[in-house]
Amino acid sequence: MDFDLTPEQEMLRDTVCDVLSRGYTPERRKEIIGTELGWDPRIWATFAEIGVLGLTFAEEDGGMGAGPIEAMLVMTELGRSLAPEPVLDCALLPGWLISTVGGDTQRKDLLPRIAEGALKLAFAHAEPGLRWPSAETATVAQRREDGYRITGRKHPVSHGDCADLLIVSAAVEGGIDLFLVDPADPGVRRRAYATHDGLRGADIEFDGAVAVPLGDPGDASSAIQAALAGAQAALCAEAVGAMEESLRLTAEYLKTRKQFGVPLRTFQTLTQRAADMYVSLELARGMSMYASMSLADGIVDPVVASRAKLRIGRSAAHIGQEAIQMHGGIGMTDEYPVGHYAARLTAIEHTLGDSSDHLRYLGGSVADYQMVEI
């Protein structure tokens, strides 16, 4: 298997890195996440110009026709810089659902506008009590003479506060379907909030809201599970970028900070702990690549997604906690970035199922294998 990047992939990675390094410093990020929107519209417009927002869309739909590996590279750079722009939540994930489930008219109408940065969508699927990898939903869509009406509650909806259009999963007779809902509809109540890692979310209630089916009627459970598996791979890649920078900051601190007149790197215990952080990072990087390359090969498997997310969660907890510990008191301050990386890693670990959820799911499938090695 070839793990080397192509020149085009390297150029994409370097371009995104350049945009984010010029657009964000720890001070600049703190300023941006303190705004009402929580991210920078100018960087969003730049992402649209370089093709990031339509990265995985087909070229005839206004995208770049790239795949999961390119998405992994972009998400890793977003994690490295802690960029708050909702590339996954408002562009790549809903765009994938439209590409897969939507009809021709919906694809031609919505995908080019997403790629241009003119339209932001959010996938409203999670509900209180819904656990990975279930595609079930208590939200109901009822068909009436004037069309479908949706009733239920979606929470949390990542970056649902800024979405111009919602893709909502709802139960129908015969299964689960996806619907497009205008958040400005009188039957929608949207409560926005800031998350502990500085990003945004929404608690959305639907009370007879007008809904338009996404694509032809039919059970969309498999499409939802595939979309969530893709989102897991993207989150894993973002976490790897955040872990890389956390380790870099820690190693730099050990080189420059002095105790008893000598750099901290001279203390063997600290260097051994840093080496353990590196091992955790490489384990996480390998599983992130495994998840993305499986998708690139057309393998959409919740087991693969859970394996990757479990490893990412364990590595994220280890690296985030050790980075703060080895920075001492400064690691707990709001002014220093390492604590913000730990916060984002914690948020990723709890998104789309935490480590206990994935361990439970994987444990439940042990009987499907003839041999298990521990």
SVG drawing of the C-alpha trace seen along z (x, -y; Angstrom):
<svg xmlns="http://www.w3.org/2000/svg" viewBox="-55 -39 77 58">
<polyline fill="none" stroke="black" stroke-width="0.4" points="0.0,0.0 1.4,-3.4 1.3,-5.9 3.1,-8.7 1.2,-11.8 0.9,-12.8 2.2,-16.3 -1.4,-17.5 -2.2,-16.3 0.9,-17.9 -0.1,-21.2 -3.5,-21.0 -2.1,-20.4 0.4,-23.2 -2.1,-25.6 -4.6,-25.0 -1.7,-25.2 -0.6,-28.5 -4.1,-30.0 -4.6,-29.0 -1.1,-30.0 -1.6,-33.5 -5.2,-33.6 -4.8,-32.3 -2.6,-32.9 -3.7,-31.9 -4.6,-35.5 -6.5,-35.8 -8.4,-32.6 -9.5,-33.8 -10.8,-37.0 -12.7,-35.2 -14.4,-32.6 -15.5,-35.4 -17.6,-36.9 -21.3,-36.0 -20.6,-33.9 -17.6,-32.1 -15.5,-31.8 -14.0,-34.1 -16.1,-34.7 -13.0,-35.9 -11.3,-32.5 -14.5,-30.8 -14.5,-32.8 -10.8,-31.9 -11.7,-28.2 -14.4,-28.6 -11.9,-30.1 -9.3,-27.3 -12.0,-24.6 -12.0,-23.3 -15.7,-23.7 -16.5,-21.6 -13.5,-19.3 -15.3,-16.0 -18.1,-17.1 -18.1,-15.9 -16.7,-18.4 -20.1,-18.6 -21.6,-19.7 -19.1,-22.5 -16.6,-20.6 -13.0,-19.3 -13.8,-15.6 -11.4,-14.7 -11.8,-11.8 -11.4,-10.9 -7.6,-11.2 -7.8,-14.8 -10.5,-15.5 -8.2,-13.9 -5.4,-16.2 -7.6,-19.3 -9.1,-18.2 -5.6,-17.5 -4.6,-21.1 -7.8,-22.5 -7.0,-20.5 -3.4,-21.7 -4.4,-25.3 -7.6,-24.9 -9.5,-26.7 -13.2,-27.1 -14.6,-27.2 -17.3,-24.6 -15.9,-22.9 -17.1,-19.4 -20.4,-20.4 -21.6,-23.0 -20.1,-21.8 -18.5,-18.4 -20.9,-16.3 -24.2,-17.8 -22.8,-18.0 -22.0,-14.2 -25.6,-13.5 -27.0,-15.6 -24.6,-14.0 -25.6,-10.5 -29.4,-10.9 -30.5,-14.1 -32.2,-14.2 -30.6,-15.8 -32.3,-19.1 -31.3,-19.3 -27.7,-18.5 -27.5,-21.1 -29.2,-23.7 -27.5,-23.2 -24.0,-21.7 -22.5,-24.6 -23.8,-27.1 -22.2,-25.1 -18.9,-25.0 -19.0,-28.7 -19.5,-29.4 -22.9,-31.0 -25.0,-28.3 -24.3,-26.6 -26.2,-23.5 -26.2,-21.4 -27.1,-17.7 -29.7,-17.5 -29.6,-13.9 -28.4,-13.5 -31.0,-13.4 -30.8,-13.1 -30.3,-9.4 -29.2,-8.4 -26.0,-6.4 -23.5,-5.5 -23.9,-3.8 -27.7,-3.9 -29.6,-5.6 -32.8,-5.6 -34.7,-8.7 -37.7,-9.8 -38.4,-12.8 -41.3,-12.0 -42.3,-13.3 -46.0,-13.1 -47.3,-13.4 -50.2,-15.8 -52.1,-17.2 -49.7,-20.2 -46.5,-18.0 -44.5,-16.7 -44.4,-18.2 -41.7,-17.4 -42.1,-17.2 -39.3,-16.4 -36.1,-17.6 -32.5,-17.5 -29.7,-18.1 -26.8,-18.7 -26.7,-20.1 -23.1,-21.1 -23.0,-24.6 -26.7,-24.4 -26.8,-28.0 -25.4,-29.4 -27.0,-27.0 -29.1,-28.5 -30.7,-25.1 -31.1,-21.9 -30.9,-18.3 -33.1,-16.5 -33.5,-12.8 -37.0,-11.7 -39.0,-8.5 -41.6,-7.8 -43.7,-4.8 -41.3,-2.1 -38.1,-3.5 -36.1,-6.8 -35.9,-9.5 -33.9,-12.8 -35.7,-16.1 -34.7,-19.7 -36.0,-22.2 -35.7,-26.0 -34.6,-27.1 -36.7,-30.3 -39.9,-28.3 -42.4,-29.2 -42.4,-25.6 -38.7,-25.7 -37.2,-26.9 -33.5,-27.1 -31.5,-27.9 -27.8,-28.6 -25.0,-28.1 -21.2,-28.0 -19.5,-24.7 -16.7,-24.3 -14.1,-24.2 -15.1,-27.6 -17.2,-26.3 -21.0,-26.6 -24.0,-24.3 -27.8,-24.4 -30.7,-22.8 -33.5,-22.7 -37.1,-21.8 -39.6,-21.1 -43.3,-21.6 -45.0,-20.8 -42.2,-22.4 -42.5,-22.2 -40.1,-19.6 -39.0,-18.7 -37.8,-15.2 -34.2,-14.9 -34.3,-12.7 -36.8,-10.0 -38.7,-8.5 -37.0,-5.4 -35.2,-4.2 -32.1,-6.4 -30.6,-4.5 -27.7,-3.1 -26.9,-6.6 -27.0,-8.1 -24.6,-5.4 -22.2,-5.9 -22.3,-9.7 -21.5,-9.2 -18.7,-6.9 -17.2,-9.5 -17.7,-12.2 -15.9,-9.9 -12.9,-9.6 -12.8,-13.4 -12.9,-14.0 -10.1,-11.4 -8.0,-13.4 -8.7,-16.7 -7.8,-15.1 -4.4,-14.0 -3.6,-17.5 -4.5,-18.8 -2.4,-16.0 0.6,-16.8 0.6,-20.5 0.1,-19.6 3.1,-17.4 5.1,-20.0 4.3,-22.6 5.2,-20.3 8.5,-19.3 9.4,-23.0 8.5,-23.8 10.7,-21.0 13.6,-22.4 13.3,-26.0 11.8,-25.9 14.5,-25.6 14.2,-24.1 17.1,-24.1 19.2,-25.9 18.8,-23.3 16.3,-22.7 13.4,-20.3 14.5,-18.1 17.4,-16.9 15.0,-15.2 14.7,-11.6 11.2,-11.1 9.8,-14.0 11.5,-12.9 10.1,-9.4 6.6,-10.8 7.0,-12.9 8.2,-9.7 5.0,-8.0 3.0,-10.9 4.7,-10.3 3.8,-6.6 0.1,-7.5 0.2,-10.0 1.6,-7.5 -1.0,-4.9 -3.7,-7.5 -2.2,-8.6 -2.2,-5.0 -5.8,-4.5 -6.9,-7.8 -5.3,-6.7 -6.9,-3.3 -10.4,-4.9 -9.8,-7.3 -8.1,-4.8 -11.0,-2.3 -13.5,-4.9 -11.3,-5.6 -11.4,-1.9 -15.2,-2.0 -15.4,-0.3 -18.1,-1.9 -18.1,0.0 -19.2,-1.2 -16.7,1.3 -13.8,-0.4 -15.1,-3.8 -15.4,-2.6 -11.9,-1.1 -10.4,-4.3 -12.5,-6.5 -11.6,-4.3 -7.9,-4.7 -8.3,-8.4 -10.2,-8.9 -7.6,-7.1 -4.6,-8.9 -6.4,-12.2 -7.0,-11.8 -3.4,-10.8 -1.8,-13.5 -4.1,-16.3 -3.7,-15.5 0.1,-15.0 0.6,-18.2 -1.1,-20.2 0.7,-18.3 4.1,-18.9 3.4,-22.6 2.6,-23.0 0.5,-25.9 0.7,-27.7 -1.0,-24.8 -4.2,-25.6 -4.3,-29.3 -6.6,-30.7 -3.8,-32.6 -1.7,-29.6 -2.9,-27.4 -2.2,-23.9 -5.4,-24.0 -7.5,-24.9 -6.1,-21.9 -7.0,-19.6 -10.5,-21.1 -11.0,-20.4 -9.6,-16.9 -12.1,-16.3 -15.0,-17.6 -14.0,-15.3 -13.8,-12.3 -17.4,-12.9 -18.7,-13.6 -20.5,-10.7 -20.0,-8.4 -17.2,-8.5 -14.7,-5.8 -17.1,-3.8 -19.7,-3.8 -17.3,-2.5 -15.8,0.1 -19.4,1.3 -20.2,1.5 -16.9,3.4 -17.4,5.7 -20.8,6.6 -19.4,7.8 -16.7,10.0 -18.8,13.1 -18.7,12.3 -15.0,13.3 -13.5,16.8 -10.4,15.6 -9.7,12.5 -6.2,11.5 -5.6,9.4"/>
</svg>
